Amino acid sequence: GLNDYTTPFEILCEKIFDAADTIGQLTNERRVDGIPQNDFEKYGYKAILYLQSCFCGKTFPQGTEIPEDSAHSVRSQLILFMLRERYTPSRSIKTSSHVIGQRALRYPYAHILLMVDPRAMFETMSIAMNAPDNEFSATGERSAMESIGGWEIEVGAESRSA
């Protein structure tokens, strides 16, 4: 329904699982021009773009703003879904009772997306973790961050724990 951002993501994940199980041996070899070689990559990159859009507070593919009061819960719901330890399809997903292939792995949703493109997936998670609501901070306080060679380093964390 409206304001349901998890189900479309789950449907995309099902397509990725099916494509991965059809291919068999997954590799991290990609074409230089970036054009997806198969359905696994096509659906995988679409799922990563979907997550990036939602984590940035926008709908996919239109790019309209997700209402601010919903953006926080959308981000949380998608992260919790992606970090499920076991494959647990919702009632809307038609699947066999036997969990095989990529679905049988621990953390299957995160695992399959990392198989698509680890760098893109970590960049996507970085968007969620650096959200303005600072949901993932241990204390709820913003810490001073410094960027060093593309890495963000927390400054002053030692003094807070003392």
C-alpha atoms as a printed R data frame, in Angstrom:
    type eleno elety resid chain resno      x       y       z
1   ATOM     1    CA   GLY     A     1  0.000   0.000   0.000
2   ATOM     2    CA   LEU     A     2  0.900   3.616   0.214
3   ATOM     3    CA   ASN     A     3  3.762   4.417   2.565
4   ATOM     4    CA   ASP     A     4  4.987   0.803   2.324
5   ATOM     5    CA   TYR     A     5  8.631   0.933   1.311
6   ATOM     6    CA   THR     A     6  9.634  -2.534   2.518
7   ATOM     7    CA   THR     A     7  7.456  -4.645   0.208
8   ATOM     8    CA   PRO     A     8  8.859  -3.224  -3.052
9   ATOM     9    CA   PHE     A     9 12.360  -3.822  -1.690
10  ATOM    10    CA   GLU     A    10 11.429  -7.377  -0.706
11  ATOM    11    CA   ILE     A    11 10.059  -8.035  -4.198
12  ATOM    12    CA   LEU     A    12 13.324  -6.782  -5.715
13  ATOM    13    CA   CYS     A    13 15.289  -9.042  -3.366
14  ATOM    14    CA   GLU     A    14 13.223 -12.031  -4.511
15  ATOM    15    CA   LYS     A    15 14.160 -11.235  -8.125
16  ATOM    16    CA   ILE     A    16 17.833 -10.962  -7.110
17  ATOM    17    CA   PHE     A    17 17.704 -14.310  -5.273
18  ATOM    18    CA   ASP     A    18 16.045 -15.996  -8.257
19  ATOM    19    CA   ALA     A    19 18.593 -14.539 -10.685
20  ATOM    20    CA   ALA     A    20 21.529 -15.488  -8.429
21  ATOM    21    CA   ASP     A    21 20.292 -19.053  -8.049
22  ATOM    22    CA   THR     A    22 19.859 -19.303 -11.835
23  ATOM    23    CA   ILE     A    23 23.416 -18.088 -12.494
24  ATOM    24    CA   GLY     A    24 24.975 -20.446  -9.983
25  ATOM    25    CA   GLN     A    25 28.531 -19.252  -9.317
26  ATOM    26    CA   LEU     A    26 28.526 -15.512  -8.606
27  ATOM    27    CA   THR     A    27 31.638 -13.506  -9.327
28  ATOM    28    CA   ASN     A    28 32.555  -9.919  -8.655
29  ATOM    29    CA   GLU     A    29 33.707  -9.347 -12.242
30  ATOM    30    CA   ARG     A    30 31.941  -6.362 -13.776
31  ATOM    31    CA   ARG     A    31 32.067  -4.823 -17.215
32  ATOM    32    CA   VAL     A    32 34.225  -1.732 -17.524
33  ATOM    33    CA   ASP     A    33 31.336   0.242 -19.045
34  ATOM    34    CA   GLY     A    34 29.119  -0.610 -16.047
35  ATOM    35    CA   ILE     A    35 26.284  -2.109 -18.095
36  ATOM    36    CA   PRO     A    36 24.618  -4.935 -16.133
37  ATOM    37    CA   GLN     A    37 25.465  -8.313 -17.652
38  ATOM    38    CA   ASN     A    38 22.479 -10.251 -16.324
39  ATOM    39    CA   ASP     A    39 19.300 -10.051 -14.257
40  ATOM    40    CA   PHE     A    40 21.271 -10.510 -11.031
41  ATOM    41    CA   GLU     A    41 23.147  -7.248 -11.642
42  ATOM    42    CA   LYS     A    42 20.128  -5.454 -13.140
43  ATOM    43    CA   TYR     A    43 17.863  -6.151 -10.172
44  ATOM    44    CA   GLY     A    44 20.723  -5.817  -7.689
45  ATOM    45    CA   TYR     A    45 21.656  -2.317  -8.786
46  ATOM    46    CA   LYS     A    46 17.988  -1.362  -8.901
47  ATOM    47    CA   ALA     A    47 17.644  -2.467  -5.250
48  ATOM    48    CA   ILE     A    48 20.734  -0.474  -4.255
49  ATOM    49    CA   LEU     A    49 19.360   2.614  -6.017
50  ATOM    50    CA   TYR     A    50 16.028   2.057  -4.275
51  ATOM    51    CA   LEU     A    51 17.766   1.987  -0.880
52  ATOM    52    CA   GLN     A    52 19.838   5.074  -1.690
53  ATOM    53    CA   SER     A    53 16.714   6.998  -2.665
54  ATOM    54    CA   CYS     A    54 14.817   5.969   0.459
55  ATOM    55    CA   PHE     A    55 17.786   6.673   2.749
56  ATOM    56    CA   CYS     A    56 18.023  10.151   1.191
57  ATOM    57    CA   GLY     A    57 14.322  10.703   1.937
58  ATOM    58    CA   LYS     A    58 13.095  10.344  -1.645
59  ATOM    59    CA   THR     A    59 10.744   7.944  -3.379
60  ATOM    60    CA   PHE     A    60 11.983   5.701  -6.170
61  ATOM    61    CA   PRO     A    61 11.978   6.211  -9.123
62  ATOM    62    CA   GLN     A    62 10.082   9.532  -9.032
63  ATOM    63    CA   GLY     A    63 12.421  11.195  -6.537
64  ATOM    64    CA   THR     A    64  9.689  13.049  -4.671
65  ATOM    65    CA   GLU     A    65 10.266  13.755  -0.983
66  ATOM    66    CA   ILE     A    66  9.162  11.174   1.570
67  ATOM    67    CA   PRO     A    67  7.276  13.079   4.284
68  ATOM    68    CA   GLU     A    68  9.750  14.045   6.999
69  ATOM    69    CA   ASP     A    69  7.741  12.329   9.733
70  ATOM    70    CA   SER     A    70  7.953   9.048   7.736
71  ATOM    71    CA   ALA     A    71 11.567   9.233   6.535
72  ATOM    72    CA   HIS     A    72 12.996   8.068   9.880
73  ATOM    73    CA   SER     A    73 10.740   5.006  10.075
74  ATOM    74    CA   VAL     A    74 11.315   4.143   6.396
75  ATOM    75    CA   ARG     A    75 15.078   4.104   6.965
76  ATOM    76    CA   SER     A    76 14.711   1.960  10.105
77  ATOM    77    CA   GLN     A    77 12.306  -0.491   8.470
78  ATOM    78    CA   LEU     A    78 14.547  -1.012   5.454
79  ATOM    79    CA   ILE     A    79 17.673  -1.492   7.559
80  ATOM    80    CA   LEU     A    80 15.937  -3.951   9.884
81  ATOM    81    CA   PHE     A    81 14.589  -5.863   6.888
82  ATOM    82    CA   MET     A    82 17.976  -5.989   5.202
83  ATOM    83    CA   LEU     A    83 19.701  -7.183   8.398
84  ATOM    84    CA   ARG     A    84 17.397 -10.141   9.027
85  ATOM    85    CA   GLU     A    85 19.521 -13.122   9.994
86  ATOM    86    CA   ARG     A    86 17.260 -15.614   8.231
87  ATOM    87    CA   TYR     A    87 15.203 -15.554   5.061
88  ATOM    88    CA   THR     A    88 11.667 -14.787   6.187
89  ATOM    89    CA   PRO     A    89  9.362 -13.828   3.320
90  ATOM    90    CA   SER     A    90  6.188 -11.891   4.014
91  ATOM    91    CA   ARG     A    91  2.791 -13.334   3.159
92  ATOM    92    CA   SER     A    92  2.729 -11.369  -0.089
93  ATOM    93    CA   ILE     A    93  5.719 -13.344  -1.433
94  ATOM    94    CA   LYS     A    94  4.907 -16.651  -3.086
95  ATOM    95    CA   THR     A    95  7.783 -19.049  -2.426
96  ATOM    96    CA   SER     A    96  8.387 -22.726  -1.750
97  ATOM    97    CA   SER     A    97  8.680 -24.009   1.795
98  ATOM    98    CA   HIS     A    98 12.276 -25.143   1.143
99  ATOM    99    CA   VAL     A    99 14.865 -22.422   1.663
100 ATOM   100    CA   ILE     A   100 17.754 -23.121  -0.721
101 ATOM   101    CA   GLY     A   101 20.491 -21.294  -2.584
102 ATOM   102    CA   GLN     A   102 21.261 -17.698  -1.645
103 ATOM   103    CA   ARG     A   103 18.168 -17.551   0.557
104 ATOM   104    CA   ALA     A   104 19.651 -20.212   2.875
105 ATOM   105    CA   LEU     A   105 22.663 -18.083   3.842
106 ATOM   106    CA   ARG     A   106 22.818 -16.134   7.095
107 ATOM   107    CA   TYR     A   107 21.785 -12.513   6.591
108 ATOM   108    CA   PRO     A   108 20.634 -13.353   3.060
109 ATOM   109    CA   TYR     A   109 19.331  -9.880   2.142
110 ATOM   110    CA   ALA     A   110 22.506  -8.023   3.096
111 ATOM   111    CA   HIS     A   111 24.663 -10.817   1.699
112 ATOM   112    CA   ILE     A   112 23.056 -10.828  -1.739
113 ATOM   113    CA   LEU     A   113 23.337  -7.038  -2.076
114 ATOM   114    CA   LEU     A   114 26.993  -7.157  -1.058
115 ATOM   115    CA   MET     A   115 27.511  -9.735  -3.812
116 ATOM   116    CA   VAL     A   116 26.118  -7.259  -6.351
117 ATOM   117    CA   ASP     A   117 28.547  -4.453  -5.517
118 ATOM   118    CA   PRO     A   118 30.201  -4.194  -2.091
119 ATOM   119    CA   ARG     A   119 31.429  -0.620  -2.559
120 ATOM   120    CA   ALA     A   120 28.009   0.653  -3.682
121 ATOM   121    CA   MET     A   121 26.334  -1.188  -0.813
122 ATOM   122    CA   PHE     A   122 28.676   0.245   1.827
123 ATOM   123    CA   GLU     A   123 28.203   3.717   0.367
124 ATOM   124    CA   THR     A   124 24.453   3.160   0.573
125 ATOM   125    CA   MET     A   125 24.673   2.090   4.223
126 ATOM   126    CA   SER     A   126 26.821   5.147   4.898
127 ATOM   127    CA   ILE     A   127 23.947   7.329   3.701
128 ATOM   128    CA   ALA     A   128 21.648   5.686   6.258
129 ATOM   129    CA   MET     A   129 24.170   5.832   9.079
130 ATOM   130    CA   ASN     A   130 24.924   9.510   8.468
131 ATOM   131    CA   ALA     A   131 21.270  10.514   8.465
132 ATOM   132    CA   PRO     A   132 20.452  13.885  10.015
133 ATOM   133    CA   ASP     A   133 18.382  12.296  12.796
134 ATOM   134    CA   ASN     A   134 21.599  10.660  14.061
135 ATOM   135    CA   GLU     A   135 19.697   7.500  14.989
136 ATOM   136    CA   PHE     A   136 22.820   5.351  15.074
137 ATOM   137    CA   SER     A   137 24.851   7.376  17.558
138 ATOM   138    CA   ALA     A   138 25.518   5.549  20.817
139 ATOM   139    CA   THR     A   139 24.776   8.587  22.960
140 ATOM   140    CA   GLY     A   140 22.380  10.425  20.697
141 ATOM   141    CA   GLU     A   141 24.817  13.341  20.642
142 ATOM   142    CA   ARG     A   142 26.533  14.488  17.499
143 ATOM   143    CA   SER     A   143 30.252  13.921  17.639
144 ATOM   144    CA   ALA     A   144 32.953  15.916  15.971
145 ATOM   145    CA   MET     A   145 34.004  14.225  12.738
146 ATOM   146    CA   GLU     A   146 37.069  14.817  10.653
147 ATOM   147    CA   SER     A   147 37.578  13.583   7.133
148 ATOM   148    CA   ILE     A   148 40.963  12.031   6.474
149 ATOM   149    CA   GLY     A   149 41.605  10.694   2.980
150 ATOM   150    CA   GLY     A   150 37.934   9.915   2.433
151 ATOM   151    CA   TRP     A   151 37.555   8.283   5.874
152 ATOM   152    CA   GLU     A   152 35.573   9.986   8.602
153 ATOM   153    CA   ILE     A   153 37.212   9.730  11.995
154 ATOM   154    CA   GLU     A   154 35.368  10.544  15.225
155 ATOM   155    CA   VAL     A   155 37.275  13.082  17.275
156 ATOM   156    CA   GLY     A   156 36.849  13.309  21.022
157 ATOM   157    CA   ALA     A   157 35.245   9.900  21.572
158 ATOM   158    CA   GLU     A   158 37.881   8.934  24.129
159 ATOM   159    CA   SER     A   159 37.072  11.859  26.416
160 ATOM   160    CA   ARG     A   160 33.338  11.073  26.394
161 ATOM   161    CA   SER     A   161 33.757   7.516  27.652
162 ATOM   162    CA   ALA     A   162 35.877   8.549  30.626
